[in-house]
Amino acid sequence: MEKRQHKSFWKNAFIGLTFIFLYLPIVVIIIFSFNTSKLNILFKGFTLHWYAMVFHNYQIMSALGNSLIVGAISTLLATIIGTLGAIGMSRYRFPGKQLLDKVLYIPIVIPEVVLGIALLSIYSLASIPLSLFSLILAHVTFCIPFVVLTVRSRLIGIDKSLEEAALDLGATPLVAFIKVTLPLLLPGIISGAGFSFALSLDDVIISFFTTGPASTTFPLQVYAMVKTGITPEIDAISTVMMLVIVLVIVINAVTQVKRVKQ
Amino acid sequence: MMEIPKNDFSTKFKKHTTPTNQPAHNSISEKISKWIQIIPISLWMLLLVVIPLMYVLVMSFMSRNYYGGIVYKFTLNNYVQVFNWQNLKIYGQSIWIGLMSTIICLLIAYPFALFTAQKGPIAKMILITLVIVPSVSNSLVRLFSWITLLRRTGVINTILEKIGFIKQPLAMVYNTGGIVLGMSYLLLMFMIIPIFNSLDRIDHDLIEAAEDLGASKWKILQEIVIPLSMPGVFAGCIMVFIPSLGYFFVSDVMGGGTSIMMGNLIENQFQVSRNWPFGAAISVMLIVLTMILLVLFQRRGGKMDDLG
């Protein structure tokens, strides 16, 4: 028994160490966002100065605004196209279906830099100017496959006869879809959308090639600042963003834990 | 109403016995709804994945003019350039950094996933959520956090010097080791999740049966757990190794320009040197490499869905 406890201590210690590795940079970001010194070497004193500053920093705020706009629109489009596609692919046979199935994996497995230059090249060939529009096209492209995957995994578990029953009872296909299939798919759709939004918000590589100087995103703004050093303002805004995301995840997790307990 | 004919018993019976059969083509609205589902995704993937990649392939055989424009004249020069000694060294370096990062991720992820999979359902869910949480915050900011900690005038060197532990600051970033650290840090999650999933799927009865037959813990790990988790291990290795070849910003931030990787080489051709056909040729090589790895993965019984 004692030996067993001993063993589980080492196992938990390993898990703990892994989390220290994963969270150390985040702790650093949070600590330095409250630091009075701009140098990010030692903690000199507590301040909220950077939090006030960053909201008046036009460059950072407009980049963040662009990121949120692109994230929201791309997520919406990718979720609609991806959900419809996943359902359609599970229901119908059509020419090119197997090819489509393979092509959907390309954005997932291919190194991002390749998709980035491929899109840049085709934009240049088609004379599409690099802007928020070209950026949204690119983000939707790499988000669609993730939506398809999550919705598809949910589709497998759904009883088809439910929608058929609705049809038999006289519901039109559209009504049956909206009232029966969609609610059942909703958890898959939501996680696909959340995944898309997170991917879009953090994308560096594909955005790097597919956006213009006038439509820079938050990660690209940070990338430009890395050479000269990231200011505590970035730490501050990152802390705020993390707080929002963690809140969403906690709410989601709590509801899931409740479901598991039931 | 167009739907009424579908409600006769013969079609209903057919539909229930063969649920994979496509619905009858007897209604226009059914056809429209089929096209609404299939056409947007097909068109999007065709226009923004298939055609752009085909174009990259075509471009890799084209020449360029003095100003960096593409001239549509067939040449193999780009591929000759791909295999010159200087560039081969860069691929070697990228593959080395990618392999090191993959091994480090595996060494951390496997025990972590194994120990996590032994916990109760709620603890499992919390731990796996905690693995994903850091990845939703900006990856460049997190990378730079390591610079803050590890650079010559960084937090750790400063503290170590203050307490007199070292005289000279340690070079922990702006070198190959720094790049490997950055890659492993950003990609660790993609190793943990597939391994955890494959371990979590193992039938517990199998392990109990082995225990009843008197197998030792080590024997069970060796003979049952590790073999059954191999698909997850392969999936994780692919999800770490392939992206690492293209993550040019990691070598940029963590390497400080000391090592150039394949991703940087491609980025350079498109942003600085303006030699798009050559950049396209390297990209084609990267696609070929990815495809070879994926074929090996599938031959080993790996499923593409595990790569999400």
Interface residues (C-beta under 8 A of the other chain):
Chain A: K11 N12 F14 I15 T18 F19 F21 L22 Y23 L24 P25 I26 V28 I29 F32 N40 I41 L42 I80 I81 G82 L84 G85 I87 G88 M89 R91 Y92 R93 F94 G96 L100 V103 L104 Y105 I106 P107 I108 V109 I110 P111 E112 V113 V114 L115 I117 A118 L119 L120 S121 I122 L125 L137 A138 V140 T141 I144 F146 V148 L149 T150 S153 K160 S161 E164 L167 D168 G170 T172 P173 L174 F177 A198 L201 D202 V204 I205 F208 F209 F218 P219 V222 Y223 V226 I230 I234 D235 S238 M241 M242 I245 V246 I249 A253 Q256 V257 V260 K261
Chain B: E3 K6 N7 K12 K15 H16 P19 Q22 P23 S29 E30 S33 K34 I36 Q37 I38 P40 I41 S42 W44 M45 L46 L48 V49 V50 I51 P52 L53 Y55 V56 M59 I108 P111 F112 F115 T116 Q118 P121 I122 M125 I126 L127 T129 L130 V131 V133 P134 S135 V136 S137 N138 S139 L140 V141 R142 L143 F144 S145 W146 T148 L149 T153 G154 V155 T158 Y185 L188 I238 I242 P243 L245 G246 Y247 F248 F249 D252 V253 M262 G263 I266 E267 F270 W276 G279 A280 S283 L286 I287 T290 L294 M304 D305 L307 G308
